[in-house]
């Protein structure tokens, strides 16, 4: 493989040129193959698999007063459901309580 790595890479790039990653993933999964692909942040937010697993939760208006979605749980365990108490802190929200002895840039 190492000797022919460049040729293999060229052959794979040619074979997969123009192939939609999600389509390839879904067709492979339907055949029982273990595959995956990289996604952008926008694609992750719209990913049907993550939606089916309830990975994201909509938080109340903590982002400029409007609701927003954040990752909630990536593992669901029987008998130990995930819960959340509050959203992630806003940028700088706890600066003063964490660094009272320092002047915190605002």
C-alpha positions as CSV (number, residue, x, y, z in Angstrom):
1,X,0.0,0.0,0.0
2,X,2.7,2.5,0.9
3,X,4.5,1.9,-2.4
4,X,1.3,2.7,-4.4
5,X,-0.2,5.2,-2.0
6,X,-0.2,8.1,-4.5
7,X,-1.8,5.9,-7.2
8,X,-4.4,4.6,-4.8
9,X,-5.2,8.2,-3.7
10,X,-5.6,9.3,-7.3
11,X,-7.9,6.3,-8.1
12,X,-10.1,7.0,-5.0
13,X,-10.3,10.7,-5.8
14,X,-11.4,9.9,-9.3
15,X,-13.9,7.2,-8.2
16,X,-15.5,9.5,-5.6
17,X,-15.4,12.8,-7.6
18,X,-18.9,14.2,-7.7
19,X,-20.3,11.7,-5.2
20,X,-22.5,13.2,-2.5
21,X,-21.1,12.3,0.9
22,X,-24.4,11.9,2.6
23,X,-25.8,9.8,-0.2
24,X,-22.7,7.5,-0.1
25,X,-23.1,7.2,3.7
26,X,-26.7,6.3,3.5
27,X,-26.3,3.8,0.7
28,X,-23.3,2.2,2.5
29,X,-25.2,2.0,5.8
30,X,-28.1,0.3,4.0
31,X,-25.7,-2.4,2.9
32,X,-24.4,-2.8,6.5
33,X,-21.1,-1.1,5.9
34,X,-19.5,1.1,8.5
35,X,-18.7,4.5,7.0
36,X,-18.8,8.1,7.9
37,X,-18.1,11.6,6.5
38,X,-17.1,15.0,7.7
39,X,-19.9,17.6,8.0
40,X,-20.0,21.4,8.4
41,X,-21.6,22.9,11.5
42,X,-24.7,23.8,9.4
43,X,-24.9,20.2,8.1
44,X,-24.7,18.8,11.7
45,X,-27.5,21.0,12.8
46,X,-29.7,19.6,9.9
47,X,-28.4,16.0,10.2
48,X,-31.4,13.6,10.3
49,X,-29.4,11.0,12.3
50,X,-28.6,13.5,15.0
51,X,-32.2,14.8,15.0
52,X,-33.5,11.2,15.4
53,X,-31.2,10.8,18.4
54,X,-32.2,14.1,20.0
55,X,-28.6,15.3,20.1
56,X,-29.6,19.0,20.0
57,X,-31.9,20.9,22.4
58,X,-33.4,24.3,21.7
59,X,-32.4,26.7,24.5
60,X,-34.4,29.8,25.5
61,X,-33.5,33.2,24.3
62,X,-29.9,33.4,25.6
63,X,-28.3,34.3,22.3
64,X,-29.2,37.9,21.6
65,X,-32.7,37.2,23.0
66,X,-33.5,34.5,20.4
67,X,-33.7,30.8,20.9
68,X,-30.8,28.7,19.7
69,X,-29.8,25.0,19.4
70,X,-26.9,23.5,21.2
71,X,-25.5,19.9,21.5
72,X,-27.2,18.2,24.4
73,X,-26.3,14.6,24.5
74,X,-24.4,12.2,22.3
75,X,-25.1,9.1,24.3
76,X,-28.5,7.8,25.5
77,X,-28.4,5.3,28.3
78,X,-31.3,3.3,29.4
79,X,-32.4,4.1,32.9
80,X,-30.3,7.3,33.1
81,X,-32.0,9.9,30.9
82,X,-30.0,13.1,30.3
83,X,-31.3,16.3,31.7
84,X,-30.1,19.9,31.6
85,X,-30.4,22.6,34.2
86,X,-29.2,25.6,32.3
87,X,-27.7,26.7,29.1
88,X,-24.0,27.2,28.5
89,X,-22.8,30.6,29.8
90,X,-22.6,33.5,27.5
91,X,-19.2,34.8,26.6
92,X,-17.7,36.6,29.7
93,X,-20.9,35.9,31.8
94,X,-18.9,34.6,34.8
95,X,-15.7,36.6,34.4
96,X,-16.1,38.7,37.6
97,X,-17.0,35.8,39.8
98,X,-14.1,33.7,38.5
99,X,-11.4,36.4,38.6
100,X,-12.4,38.9,41.3
101,X,-8.8,39.9,42.0
102,X,-8.1,40.9,38.4
103,X,-9.4,43.6,36.2
104,X,-11.4,41.8,33.5
105,X,-11.5,43.2,30.0
106,X,-14.9,44.1,28.8
